[in-house]
Amino acid sequence: MKQLILFSILVCSFFSLGQVKFNITKHDFGDLEPYSARYVDLKLSNTGQKQEWLLRVKKTVEVSYIVSKQIIDKDSSIIIRLHVNPTKKGRFNYSVDVFTSDRAEPVKVKLTGNLSESPQNGSNMLTQCPTFSDRAGGRNPNQFDLTVVTIDEESKEPLSRSNVTLIQNGEAVWVKSTDKKGKIVKDATLGLSYFYATHEGYYPAELGAYINFKRNYIVVELEKDKTIIEPDPFPTDIAVVEPPEEEIIIEIEEPKEVETHLEEELAIPEDTPINVEAPPAFNELDPEDFTDANFKPINVVFVLDVSSSMSGADKMELMKYSLYQLIDMLRPQDKIGIVTYSSKTRVLLKSTTGENKDEIKEIVRKLRPGGYTSGGAGIKSGYKLVSRATIDDGVNHVIVITDGAFNRNSGDYKKYVRKYKRRGINLSVVGIKNKEKDEVEMRDAAKLGGGSYIPIFKLVDAQNNLKQQIRALTFKHSVE
């Protein structure tokens, strides 16, 4: 009996120690953004003298996994890739039980972290099922091979040597030329994206799209510029060249000199200032000129529509790209603040100076759409924020960027517009691919606020319109 008990103890001790070793039993993902890597690799190594097996992986629904193989040969290893998919904003703590043939009890693996933003529609649309196509130490697990094809709009024939720019989060990621088959195959990161294609003899083409591991094939159609007249290789008309008419020369007698006393009549008094330089005209300046000599400092607060109506890749990317152009232009004496509105209004950035470009861009980069439109509340918050950072000798302005009418809870925003206009704080409205019927309300709001309506429908608009409007607002002399 004693021998049986001793044998049982030895067996239990053997299984409790185990010959399959785990490289980690806990992992903290830190702060997860929508595009952050969400997997960790467990390495199970067999240090014993016999073959072992991976029996089972017990997990919650928020964790998925894939294994390299089930059998763990002696002196070899297998990989279990665990992928987390939190469904709620905030801290998460998952426990995964891994059963192997050398143990009576599972090895518990703890996965922790913090989801910084709530997933849209209750689930994270950016999460990809785990795969071994992306190795640890290789490219970002959210990257994949993207194929972009440019074709003629009418003939559908591929266009070689087209230039295509991929823009994500307001910045150009890469610029590439298509090959002989009109294709580009290049690494891309999943998410909202904007494509800008050009080809000699064609109008530029633009396209917004959400790309991921499955939606990885983009076709851009370009329209031929028919204003370019190509020479006819077989002319049917023969031009008749008329002989030149005989040149007629008319001799004009030079006028005689007339003695005048203009020098005495137009004598300039000694105390009159000479060589007074006139202020430069706005249109004569370099479009990139934003120097202190010609432009006042600006205190601007952007009220950004991040409701679900802005979820199209073209709208969000045009807004971000436009803001990036302006941010790059800001000077240390300029101030900028950011308010967003959808179902709720949030102050993302209290007024800060133009020196903090990286901080400002990072906030713009993280913008994500979702929720209802509540523009009126956003405008009120924008006015309050800009009034706290007023520049006495500069321009104080609120700029709303939206794709449509202000809609929900917007009825009383006009009294705020009138109130702050009397205090010298004006309002402008930027329309991002807005509908014609919404433009009327945008123009009315801008007129009421003493500002302008600024349309942005294409990339060239995003590159110039907002930036040039800021230059016009702050120009020290008359714009006309």
Secondary structure, 3 states (H helix, E strand, C coil): CHHHHHHHHHHHHHHHHCCEEECCCEEEEEEECCCCCCEEEEEEEECCCCCEEEEEEECCCCEEEEECCCEECCCCEEEEEEEECCCCCEEEEEEEEEEECCCCCCEEEEEEEEECCCCHHHCCCCCCCCCCCCCCCCCCCCEEEEEEEEEECCCCCECCCCEEEEEECCEEEEEEECCCCCEEEEEEECEEEEEEEECCCECCEEEEEEECCCCCEEEEEECECCCCCCCCCCCCCCCCCCCCCCCCCCCCCCCCCCCCCHHHHCCCCCCCCCCCCCCCCHHHCCCCCCCCCCECCEEEEEEEECCHHHCCHHHHHHHHHHHHHHHHHCCCCCEEEEEEECCCEEEEEEEEECCCHHHHHHHHHCCCCCCCCEHHHHHHHHHHHHHCCCCCCCEEEEEEEECCCCECCCCCHHHHHHHHHHCCEEEEEEEECCCHHHHHHHHHHHHHCEEEEEEECCHHHHHHHHHHHHHHHHECCCCC
